[in-house]
Amino acid sequence: MLRWTIIFIIIAFIAGALGFGGIAGGAADIAKICFYIFIVLFVLSLLKSVTKK
């Protein structure tokens, strides 16, 4: 999941540098969503591993 976030951030930077504002904004939004999903899953996995002990 984190790999997808990094890919969309790179796409956003490239599109922003080339002047494609709409595409850059869309890629940045997708990267933000993927990042938040990754954080939630990471926290849930940490909580699961702590409660197993």
BATOR-417634 format. One record per residue: residue number from 1; residue in one letter; x, y, z of N, C-alpha, C, CB in turn. Coordinates in steps of 0.02 Angstrom, whole numbers. Atoms other than C-alpha are relative to their C-alpha. Glycine has a CB too. Example, Ala and Ser with C-alpha at 12.3 -4.5 7.8 and 13.67 -1.06 7.14 Angstrom:
! BATOR-417634
<rec n="1" res="A" n_c1="45" n_c2="-59" n_c3="0" ca_c1="615" ca_c2="-225" ca_c3="390" c_c1="45" c_c2="60" c_c3="0" cb_c1="-50" cb_c2="1" cb_c3="62"/>
<rec n="2" res="S" n_c1="-42" n_c2="-59" n_c3="-3" ca_c1="684" ca_c2="-53" ca_c3="357" c_c1="-39" c_c2="55" c_c3="37" cb_c1="20" cb_c2="23" cb_c3="-71"/>
! end
This chain:
! BATOR-417634
<rec n="1" res="M" n_c1="42" n_c2="-59" n_c3="0" ca_c1="0" ca_c2="0" ca_c3="0" c_c1="44" c_c2="63" c_c3="0" cb_c1="-47" cb_c2="0" cb_c3="61"/>
<rec n="2" res="L" n_c1="-44" n_c2="-58" n_c3="-2" ca_c1="141" ca_c2="119" ca_c3="40" c_c1="34" c_c2="11" c_c3="-67" cb_c1="53" cb_c2="-8" cb_c3="56"/>
<rec n="3" res="R" n_c1="-31" n_c2="-6" n_c3="66" ca_c1="219" ca_c2="81" ca_c3="-128" c_c1="-46" c_c2="38" c_c3="-48" cb_c1="17" cb_c2="-69" cb_c3="-29"/>
<rec n="4" res="W" n_c1="47" n_c2="-36" n_c3="42" ca_c1="60" ca_c2="142" ca_c3="-215" c_c1="-1" c_c2="74" c_c3="17" cb_c1="-70" cb_c2="-30" cb_c3="6"/>
<rec n="5" res="T" n_c1="-2" n_c2="-70" n_c3="-21" ca_c1="65" ca_c2="302" ca_c3="-113" c_c1="60" c_c2="35" c_c3="-31" cb_c1="3" cb_c2="5" cb_c3="76"/>
<rec n="6" res="I" n_c1="-60" n_c2="-30" n_c3="28" ca_c1="243" ca_c2="336" ca_c3="-169" c_c1="-6" c_c2="7" c_c3="-75" cb_c1="62" cb_c2="-43" cb_c3="17"/>
<rec n="7" res="I" n_c1="9" n_c2="-4" n_c3="73" ca_c1="199" ca_c2="298" ca_c3="-351" c_c1="-45" c_c2="59" c_c3="-18" cb_c1="-30" cb_c2="-65" cb_c3="-27"/>
<rec n="8" res="F" n_c1="45" n_c2="-55" n_c3="15" ca_c1="53" ca_c2="421" ca_c3="-349" c_c1="31" c_c2="67" c_c3="17" cb_c1="-66" cb_c2="-9" cb_c3="37"/>
<rec n="9" res="I" n_c1="-35" n_c2="-62" n_c3="-15" ca_c1="160" ca_c2="554" ca_c3="-265" c_c1="48" c_c2="19" c_c3="-55" cb_c1="37" cb_c2="-5" cb_c3="67"/>
<rec n="10" res="I" n_c1="-46" n_c2="-13" n_c3="55" ca_c1="290" ca_c2="536" ca_c3="-402" c_c1="-39" c_c2="23" c_c3="-62" cb_c1="41" cb_c2="-63" cb_c3="-16"/>
<rec n="11" res="I" n_c1="42" n_c2="-21" n_c3="57" ca_c1="153" ca_c2="547" ca_c3="-535" c_c1="-24" c_c2="72" c_c3="10" cb_c1="-61" cb_c2="-47" cb_c3="-8"/>
<rec n="12" res="A" n_c1="23" n_c2="-67" n_c3="-14" ca_c1="86" ca_c2="704" ca_c3="-450" c_c1="56" c_c2="51" c_c3="-11" cb_c1="-26" cb_c2="5" cb_c3="71"/>
<rec n="13" res="F" n_c1="-56" n_c2="-47" n_c3="10" ca_c1="258" ca_c2="786" ca_c3="-449" c_c1="17" c_c2="9" c_c3="-73" cb_c1="62" cb_c2="-25" cb_c3="38"/>
<rec n="14" res="I" n_c1="-16" n_c2="-4" n_c3="71" ca_c1="292" ca_c2="745" ca_c3="-631" c_c1="-55" c_c2="39" c_c3="-37" cb_c1="8" cb_c2="-70" cb_c3="-30"/>
<rec n="15" res="A" n_c1="54" n_c2="-36" n_c3="33" ca_c1="120" ca_c2="804" ca_c3="-686" c_c1="-1" c_c2="74" c_c3="19" cb_c1="-67" cb_c2="-33" cb_c3="17"/>
<rec n="16" res="G" n_c1="-3" n_c2="-70" n_c3="-22" ca_c1="138" ca_c2="963" ca_c3="-583" c_c1="56" c_c2="37" c_c3="-34" cb_c1="8" cb_c2="4" cb_c3="75"/>
<rec n="17" res="A" n_c1="-57" n_c2="-32" n_c3="33" ca_c1="308" ca_c2="999" ca_c3="-659" c_c1="-14" c_c2="13" c_c3="-74" cb_c1="62" cb_c2="-43" cb_c3="7"/>
<rec n="18" res="L" n_c1="16" n_c2="-8" n_c3="71" ca_c1="238" ca_c2="977" ca_c3="-835" c_c1="-60" c_c2="46" c_c3="-11" cb_c1="-13" cb_c2="-67" cb_c3="-31"/>
<rec n="19" res="G" n_c1="55" n_c2="-47" n_c3="7" ca_c1="91" ca_c2="1091" ca_c3="-799" c_c1="-69" c_c2="-31" c_c3="-5" cb_c1="11" cb_c2="41" cb_c3="-60"/>
<rec n="20" res="F" n_c1="64" n_c2="33" n_c3="1" ca_c1="-48" ca_c2="963" ca_c3="-790" c_c1="-32" c_c2="4" c_c3="70" cb_c1="7" cb_c2="-75" cb_c3="-23"/>
<rec n="21" res="G" n_c1="26" n_c2="-12" n_c3="-67" ca_c1="-137" ca_c2="1035" ca_c3="-638" c_c1="-54" c_c2="-48" c_c3="22" cb_c1="-27" cb_c2="69" cb_c3="3"/>
<rec n="22" res="G" n_c1="54" n_c2="46" n_c3="-18" ca_c1="-291" ca_c2="925" ca_c3="-642" c_c1="24" c_c2="-70" c_c3="14" cb_c1="-51" cb_c2="-2" cb_c3="-55"/>
<rec n="23" res="I" n_c1="-27" n_c2="67" n_c3="-10" ca_c1="-194" ca_c2="764" ca_c3="-659" c_c1="42" c_c2="-2" c_c3="63" cb_c1="42" cb_c2="-22" cb_c3="-62"/>
<rec n="24" res="A" n_c1="-42" n_c2="-2" n_c3="-60" ca_c1="-71" ca_c2="816" ca_c3="-524" c_c1="-44" c_c2="1" c_c3="63" cb_c1="45" cb_c2="62" cb_c3="-1"/>
<rec n="25" res="G" n_c1="46" n_c2="-2" n_c3="-57" ca_c1="-214" ca_c2="857" ca_c3="-405" c_c1="-33" c_c2="-67" c_c3="13" cb_c1="-52" cb_c2="53" cb_c3="-10"/>
<rec n="26" res="G" n_c1="31" n_c2="66" n_c3="-7" ca_c1="-299" ca_c2="691" ca_c3="-439" c_c1="48" c_c2="-51" c_c3="27" cb_c1="-27" cb_c2="-23" cb_c3="-66"/>
<rec n="27" res="A" n_c1="-50" n_c2="47" n_c3="-24" ca_c1="-140" ca_c2="592" ca_c3="-413" c_c1="18" c_c2="13" c_c3="73" cb_c1="63" cb_c2="2" cb_c3="-44"/>
<rec n="28" res="A" n_c1="-15" n_c2="-17" n_c3="-70" ca_c1="-104" ca_c2="686" ca_c3="-252" c_c1="-56" c_c2="-22" c_c3="46" cb_c1="13" cb_c2="76" cb_c3="7"/>
<rec n="29" res="D" n_c1="57" n_c2="22" n_c3="-41" ca_c1="-279" ca_c2="650" ca_c3="-188" c_c1="0" c_c2="-76" c_c3="9" cb_c1="-66" cb_c2="22" cb_c3="-33"/>
<rec n="30" res="I" n_c1="-3" n_c2="73" n_c3="-5" ca_c1="-261" ca_c2="465" ca_c3="-227" c_c1="57" c_c2="-20" c_c3="48" cb_c1="10" cb_c2="-32" cb_c3="-70"/>
<rec n="31" res="A" n_c1="-56" n_c2="14" n_c3="-45" ca_c1="-91" ca_c2="465" ca_c3="-139" c_c1="-18" c_c2="11" c_c3="73" cb_c1="61" cb_c2="42" cb_c3="-19"/>
<rec n="32" res="K" n_c1="21" n_c2="-14" n_c3="-69" ca_c1="-168" ca_c2="544" ca_c3="16" c_c1="-46" c_c2="-55" c_c3="25" cb_c1="-36" cb_c2="68" cb_c3="4"/>
<rec n="33" res="I" n_c1="46" n_c2="52" n_c3="-20" ca_c1="-307" ca_c2="415" ca_c3="21" c_c1="37" c_c2="-65" c_c3="14" cb_c1="-54" cb_c2="-11" cb_c3="-54"/>
<rec n="34" res="C" n_c1="-39" n_c2="61" n_c3="-10" ca_c1="-185" ca_c2="270" ca_c3="0" c_c1="42" c_c2="5" c_c3="64" cb_c1="45" cb_c2="-13" cb_c3="-60"/>
<rec n="35" res="F" n_c1="-41" n_c2="-9" n_c3="-60" ca_c1="-74" ca_c2="343" ca_c3="136" c_c1="-42" c_c2="-8" c_c3="63" cb_c1="34" cb_c2="68" cb_c3="-1"/>
<rec n="36" res="Y" n_c1="42" n_c2="6" n_c3="-59" ca_c1="-217" ca_c2="358" ca_c3="260" c_c1="-24" c_c2="-71" c_c3="11" cb_c1="-61" cb_c2="47" cb_c3="-6"/>
<rec n="37" res="I" n_c1="19" n_c2="71" n_c3="-7" ca_c1="-275" ca_c2="181" ca_c3="224" c_c1="59" c_c2="-40" c_c3="27" cb_c1="-22" cb_c2="-29" cb_c3="-69"/>
<rec n="38" res="F" n_c1="-60" n_c2="33" n_c3="-24" ca_c1="-96" ca_c2="122" ca_c3="251" c_c1="10" c_c2="12" c_c3="75" cb_c1="62" cb_c2="23" cb_c3="-38"/>
<rec n="39" res="I" n_c1="-8" n_c2="-17" n_c3="-71" ca_c1="-87" ca_c2="213" ca_c3="419" c_c1="-51" c_c2="-37" c_c3="43" cb_c1="-6" cb_c2="76" cb_c3="11"/>
<rec n="40" res="V" n_c1="52" n_c2="35" n_c3="-38" ca_c1="-252" ca_c2="138" ca_c3="478" c_c1="16" c_c2="-74" c_c3="5" cb_c1="-69" cb_c2="11" cb_c3="-33"/>
<rec n="41" res="L" n_c1="-18" n_c2="71" n_c3="-1" ca_c1="-199" ca_c2="-38" ca_c3="429" c_c1="61" c_c2="-13" c_c3="43" cb_c1="12" cb_c2="-25" cb_c3="-71"/>
<rec n="42" res="F" n_c1="-60" n_c2="7" n_c3="-41" ca_c1="-30" ca_c2="-13" ca_c3="512" c_c1="-18" c_c2="3" c_c3="74" cb_c1="51" cb_c2="54" cb_c3="-18"/>
<rec n="43" res="V" n_c1="20" n_c2="-6" n_c3="-70" ca_c1="-109" ca_c2="44" ca_c3="675" c_c1="-40" c_c2="-61" c_c3="22" cb_c1="-41" cb_c2="64" cb_c3="11"/>
<rec n="44" res="L" n_c1="39" n_c2="59" n_c3="-16" ca_c1="-233" ca_c2="-100" ca_c3="671" c_c1="44" c_c2="-62" c_c3="9" cb_c1="-52" cb_c2="-14" cb_c3="-54"/>
<rec n="45" res="S" n_c1="-45" n_c2="57" n_c3="-7" ca_c1="-93" ca_c2="-226" ca_c3="645" c_c1="42" c_c2="6" c_c3="64" cb_c1="46" cb_c2="-5" cb_c3="-61"/>
<rec n="46" res="L" n_c1="-36" n_c2="-10" n_c3="-63" ca_c1="4" ca_c2="-149" ca_c3="790" c_c1="-43" c_c2="-18" c_c3="60" cb_c1="25" cb_c2="72" cb_c3="6"/>
<rec n="47" res="L" n_c1="46" n_c2="16" n_c3="-54" ca_c1="-147" ca_c2="-161" ca_c3="903" c_c1="-13" c_c2="-74" c_c3="5" cb_c1="-65" cb_c2="38" cb_c3="-8"/>
<rec n="48" res="K" n_c1="12" n_c2="72" n_c3="1" ca_c1="-177" ca_c2="-340" ca_c3="850" c_c1="60" c_c2="-38" c_c3="29" cb_c1="-14" cb_c2="-25" cb_c3="-71"/>
<rec n="49" res="S" n_c1="-59" n_c2="34" n_c3="-25" ca_c1="2" ca_c2="-390" ca_c3="888" c_c1="10" c_c2="13" c_c3="75" cb_c1="62" cb_c2="23" cb_c3="-39"/>
<rec n="50" res="V" n_c1="-6" n_c2="-15" n_c3="-71" ca_c1="-2" ca_c2="-304" ca_c3="1058" c_c1="-50" c_c2="-40" c_c3="41" cb_c1="-10" cb_c2="75" cb_c3="13"/>
<rec n="51" res="T" n_c1="52" n_c2="36" n_c3="-37" ca_c1="-164" ca_c2="-389" ca_c3="1110" c_c1="11" c_c2="-76" c_c3="-1" cb_c1="-69" cb_c2="16" cb_c3="-29"/>
<rec n="52" res="K" n_c1="-14" n_c2="72" n_c3="2" ca_c1="-98" ca_c2="-563" ca_c3="1061" c_c1="44" c_c2="-22" c_c3="58" cb_c1="33" cb_c2="-18" cb_c3="-65"/>
<rec n="53" res="K" n_c1="-47" n_c2="19" n_c3="-53" ca_c1="33" ca_c2="-560" ca_c3="1199" c_c1="-35" c_c2="-12" c_c3="62" cb_c1="52" cb_c2="53" cb_c3="12"/>
! end
